[in-house]
């Protein structure tokens, strides 16, 4: 049995995981809710976005606890630049003595848009071309043509510095008068960083910079540093309510 472990806040990684499941079978597990070590699977395919030339906190934390004997394949998706993140995660898995076989990277629409806007046509074009990229990776895995990242200079220090400051991002979020206190942001936050207190949405200091709350607020009522930007992103090829679920 294949275990497809994923982390996703706007659906990119989930979409890749579902494509893998469609073609290879297996069980999809949402990493923040997964307490195992992968020993129940013959092969683990870990699907993750690239954050700051590295990996989300949940991915960083799960790798050391994965079963050392289980074959591991990692698929990273990115909107901007890889920046050596593929070699870094490969080395990180090696340092933890995991049985890592390959690391692939797939370009997907950018969703870290707190301070800039990605043109809609570019988002649509990237998503339209994603299937070909995903299918190429799946075909490589099925055929056993594994890709090992070439040794390169990674931005490990940049990543670790940014990761150590992610918790501060949460305190820069706020809500506008459009907020109806529906509680969606509270329920989808993977680290319980958001709460409803005295009829007000409160953001704490445990943020992991996934931006799920920002992109998935139904009324776009969550803003960053007081800037009421309207552009949001959710992968249109997934059912939004499936983000954060096992499948």
Secondary structure, DSSP 8 states (H G I E B T S, - for coil): -EEEEE--SSSHHHHHHHHHHHHH--EEEEGGG--S-STT-SEEEEEEEEETTEE-HHHHHHHTTS-SSSEEEEEEEESS--TTHHHHHHHHHHHTT-EEEEEEEEE------SS----HHHHHHHHHHHHHHHHHHHHHHHHT-----------HHHHHHHHHHGGGGGGGEEE-TT-----HHHHH-TT--EEEETTEEEE-S---S--HHHHH-TT--EEETTB--------TTS-GGGTT---
